[in-house]
Amino acid sequence: MAVLRKIKSILDANKQAKASLVIRLLNPVIRGWGNYYSTQVSKRTFAYCDHRINEMLWRWAKRRHPKKSARWIYQRYFPRQGSRNWVFSDGGYTLATMTDVRIIRHIKIQGCRSPYRPNDQEYFVTRREQLLLKRLNGFQKKVVRKTSGRCPLCGCNISVEHFRRWQNNGEDAILFARMIPERLGGHDTIENVCVTHRWCYEKYRAAFGYDVLPDNPERFLSNQEKIVNGRVVWMHKHLSRDEELKDYRMA
């Protein structure tokens, strides 16, 4: 495949480069090729490409450290991330994989529609938004729909172009961020996570930091959470009458 030959040529040209540089060179190639064929029946091909890329990266790492053991190379360049093994990473950089690209079937345009007809502009805008939402996972869809695609910090709509660049090129123009920070007990719940512009979020954190709750923090809490002494805590499950009597007798 042409994409595998291109990746091999990049690795051959950067035999002594740092892993972070290799990842920055390979990620656009992997994401671009994966997105181009994401409308086809290509899941098995994506898995094969990921396997071949890992083989080439293993040979690249062995050539870079000829005196190190296989165990050392595996722990250095392929750390385990969650439930996934063989994830090529170097600290803050992680190699993209084609199997992470969602397979989205192409939807044909209605025969009577034309992008040059003013009356059909709304149809094409809606169609593009629906295609972009299909590339989000279930959690991300609920977060986006919660605010109708608006940034909660500035109140402006997040453009479809920002979503497209974030999905296809990995750009960080938008963020799925916790409104109540983790250090204050914030969790990755649909209520607490919001999609925002990156610059809006950075401006907000520069002004208020990570140690202050947002205004009206109850709107970012789920039904199982409450605020106690300035921190978010999980509520205990409701005890039945028999359990309450049992706890009372034990006390």
C-alpha positions as CSV (number, residue, x, y, z in Angstrom):
1,M,0.0,0.0,0.0
2,A,1.2,3.5,-0.8
3,V,0.5,4.7,2.8
4,L,2.8,2.0,4.2
5,R,5.5,2.8,1.8
6,K,5.3,6.5,2.7
7,I,5.5,5.7,6.4
8,K,8.5,3.4,5.8
9,S,10.2,6.2,3.9
10,I,9.6,8.6,6.8
11,L,11.0,6.2,9.3
12,D,14.1,5.5,7.1
13,A,14.7,9.2,6.8
14,N,14.5,9.7,10.6
15,K,16.4,6.7,12.0
16,Q,17.9,8.7,14.9
17,A,15.1,11.2,15.4
18,K,13.3,11.5,18.7
19,A,10.0,9.6,19.0
20,S,8.1,12.8,19.5
21,L,9.3,14.0,16.0
22,V,8.4,10.7,14.4
23,I,4.9,10.9,15.9
24,R,4.4,14.4,14.6
25,L,5.4,13.3,11.1
26,L,3.3,10.2,11.0
27,N,0.1,11.4,12.6
28,P,-1.0,13.6,9.6
29,V,-0.3,10.7,7.2
30,I,-2.3,8.2,9.3
31,R,-5.2,10.5,10.0
32,G,-5.4,11.7,6.5
33,W,-5.4,8.3,4.9
34,G,-7.8,6.9,7.4
35,N,-10.3,9.8,7.0
36,Y,-10.1,9.5,3.2
37,Y,-11.2,5.8,3.3
38,S,-13.5,6.2,6.3
39,T,-16.6,5.9,4.1
40,Q,-15.6,2.4,2.8
41,V,-15.7,-1.1,4.3
42,S,-12.1,-0.6,5.6
43,K,-12.0,-1.8,9.3
44,R,-10.0,-4.9,8.5
45,T,-7.6,-2.9,6.3
46,F,-7.2,-0.3,9.1
47,A,-6.3,-3.1,11.5
48,Y,-3.8,-4.6,9.1
49,C,-2.2,-1.1,8.6
50,D,-1.9,-0.6,12.3
51,H,-0.2,-4.0,12.7
52,R,2.3,-3.2,9.9
53,I,3.0,0.3,11.3
54,N,3.8,-1.2,14.7
55,E,6.1,-3.7,13.1
56,M,8.0,-0.9,11.4
57,L,8.1,1.2,14.6
58,W,9.5,-1.8,16.5
59,R,12.3,-2.2,13.9
60,W,13.0,1.5,14.1
61,A,13.3,1.4,17.9
62,K,15.5,-1.7,17.8
63,R,17.8,0.0,15.3
64,R,17.9,3.1,17.5
65,H,18.8,1.1,20.6
66,P,20.7,-2.0,19.4
67,K,22.1,-2.8,22.9
68,K,18.8,-2.6,24.8
69,S,16.6,-5.6,25.5
70,A,13.2,-6.1,23.9
71,R,11.6,-5.6,27.3
72,W,13.3,-2.2,27.7
73,I,12.2,-1.1,24.2
74,Y,8.6,-2.2,24.8
75,Q,8.4,-0.3,28.1
76,R,10.1,2.8,26.7
77,Y,8.1,3.2,23.4
78,F,5.0,1.1,23.8
79,P,3.5,1.8,27.2
80,R,0.2,0.4,28.1
81,Q,-2.6,3.0,28.0
82,G,-5.8,1.9,29.8
83,S,-6.8,-1.4,28.3
84,R,-4.7,-0.9,25.1
85,N,-1.3,-2.5,24.5
86,W,1.3,-1.5,21.9
87,V,0.5,2.2,21.9
88,F,3.5,4.1,20.5
89,S,4.0,7.1,22.7
90,D,6.6,9.5,24.0
91,G,5.3,11.4,27.0
92,G,2.9,14.0,25.7
93,Y,2.7,12.6,22.1
94,T,0.8,9.5,21.1
95,L,0.7,7.9,17.7
96,A,-2.7,8.0,16.0
97,T,-4.2,4.6,14.9
98,M,-6.4,3.9,11.9
99,T,-8.7,1.7,13.9
100,D,-9.8,4.7,15.9
101,V,-11.2,6.3,12.8
102,R,-15.0,5.8,12.8
103,I,-16.5,4.1,9.6
104,I,-19.2,6.5,8.4
105,R,-21.2,5.4,5.3
106,H,-21.5,8.1,2.7
107,I,-25.1,9.5,2.4
108,K,-26.1,10.5,-1.1
109,I,-27.3,14.0,-1.8
110,Q,-31.0,14.2,-2.8
111,G,-31.3,14.3,-6.5
112,C,-33.3,17.6,-6.5
113,R,-30.8,19.5,-4.3
114,S,-28.1,21.8,-5.6
115,P,-25.4,23.7,-3.6
116,Y,-25.8,26.6,-6.0
117,R,-29.5,27.0,-5.3
118,P,-30.1,29.5,-2.4
119,N,-33.2,27.6,-1.2
120,D,-31.1,24.5,-0.6
121,Q,-28.4,26.2,1.6
122,E,-30.1,25.1,4.8
123,Y,-30.3,21.5,3.6
124,F,-26.5,21.4,2.9
125,V,-25.7,23.1,6.3
126,T,-27.9,20.5,8.1
127,R,-26.4,17.6,6.2
128,R,-22.9,18.7,7.0
129,E,-23.7,19.0,10.7
130,Q,-25.2,15.6,10.8
131,L,-22.2,14.0,9.1
132,L,-19.9,15.7,11.7
133,L,-22.0,14.5,14.6
134,K,-21.8,10.9,13.3
135,R,-18.0,11.0,13.8
136,L,-18.5,11.7,17.5
137,N,-19.0,9.0,20.1
138,G,-22.2,8.8,22.2
139,F,-20.8,10.8,25.1
140,Q,-19.5,13.6,22.8
141,K,-22.8,13.8,21.0
142,K,-24.7,14.3,24.2
143,V,-22.3,17.0,25.3
144,V,-22.6,18.9,22.0
145,R,-26.4,18.6,22.0
146,K,-26.6,19.8,25.6
147,T,-25.6,23.3,24.6
148,S,-26.8,23.1,21.0
149,G,-23.2,23.4,19.7
150,R,-22.6,26.7,21.6
151,C,-19.6,27.5,23.7
152,P,-20.9,28.0,27.2
153,L,-18.1,30.6,28.0
154,C,-18.7,33.0,25.1
155,G,-22.2,32.0,24.0
156,C,-21.2,31.8,20.3
157,N,-21.8,28.8,18.0
158,I,-18.8,26.5,17.5
159,S,-18.4,26.5,13.8
160,V,-18.7,23.3,11.7
161,E,-15.2,24.0,10.4
162,H,-13.7,23.9,13.9
163,F,-15.3,20.5,14.4
164,R,-14.0,19.3,11.0
165,R,-10.4,20.3,11.7
166,W,-10.6,18.8,15.2
167,Q,-11.8,15.5,13.8
168,N,-9.7,15.3,10.6
169,N,-6.4,17.0,11.6
170,G,-6.4,16.7,15.4
171,E,-6.3,20.5,15.9
172,D,-7.1,21.8,19.3
173,A,-9.4,24.7,18.4
174,I,-12.1,23.1,20.5
175,L,-11.9,21.2,23.8
176,F,-14.2,18.8,25.7
177,A,-13.3,20.3,29.2
178,R,-14.5,19.9,32.7
179,M,-16.2,23.0,34.0
180,I,-15.6,21.9,37.6
181,P,-11.9,21.0,37.8
182,E,-10.8,17.5,38.8
183,R,-9.0,18.9,41.8
184,L,-12.3,20.1,43.1
185,G,-13.9,16.7,42.5
186,G,-15.2,17.3,39.0
187,H,-16.0,14.1,37.0
188,D,-16.3,13.3,33.3
189,T,-20.1,13.4,33.4
190,I,-22.4,14.8,30.7
191,E,-23.4,17.6,33.1
192,N,-19.9,18.7,33.9
193,V,-18.1,18.3,30.5
194,C,-18.8,21.1,27.9
195,V,-17.4,21.7,24.4
196,T,-15.7,25.1,24.3
197,H,-13.3,27.1,22.2
198,R,-9.8,26.5,23.3
199,W,-9.0,30.2,23.6
200,C,-12.2,30.8,25.7
201,Y,-11.3,28.0,28.1
202,E,-7.7,29.2,28.5
203,K,-8.9,32.8,29.1
204,Y,-11.4,31.5,31.7
205,R,-8.8,29.4,33.5
206,A,-6.3,32.2,33.5
207,A,-8.9,34.5,35.2
208,F,-10.3,32.0,37.7
209,G,-7.7,29.3,38.0
210,Y,-8.5,25.7,39.0
211,D,-9.4,26.2,42.7
212,V,-12.6,28.2,42.2
213,L,-16.0,26.7,41.5
214,P,-17.9,28.3,38.5
215,D,-21.0,30.4,39.0
216,N,-24.1,28.4,39.8
217,P,-22.1,25.1,40.0
218,E,-25.2,23.0,40.6
219,R,-25.9,23.1,36.9
220,F,-22.8,21.0,36.3
221,L,-23.7,18.3,38.8
222,S,-25.4,15.0,38.1
223,N,-28.1,13.5,40.2
224,Q,-25.5,11.5,42.2
225,E,-23.4,14.5,43.1
226,K,-23.5,17.4,45.5
227,I,-21.2,20.1,46.8
228,V,-19.7,19.8,50.3
229,N,-17.2,22.3,51.6
230,G,-16.4,23.6,48.2
231,R,-15.8,20.1,46.7
232,V,-18.0,17.8,44.6
233,V,-18.7,14.5,46.3
234,W,-20.8,11.4,45.3
235,M,-24.0,11.0,47.2
236,H,-24.5,7.7,49.1
237,K,-27.3,5.5,47.8
238,H,-30.6,5.9,49.5
239,L,-30.9,3.4,52.3
240,S,-34.1,1.4,52.9
241,R,-36.0,1.6,56.2
242,D,-34.6,-1.7,57.4
243,E,-31.0,-0.6,56.5
244,E,-31.5,2.6,58.4
245,L,-32.7,0.7,61.5
246,K,-29.8,-1.7,61.2
247,D,-27.3,1.2,61.1
248,Y,-29.0,2.8,64.0
249,R,-28.8,-0.4,66.1
250,M,-25.1,-0.8,65.2
251,A,-24.4,2.7,66.2
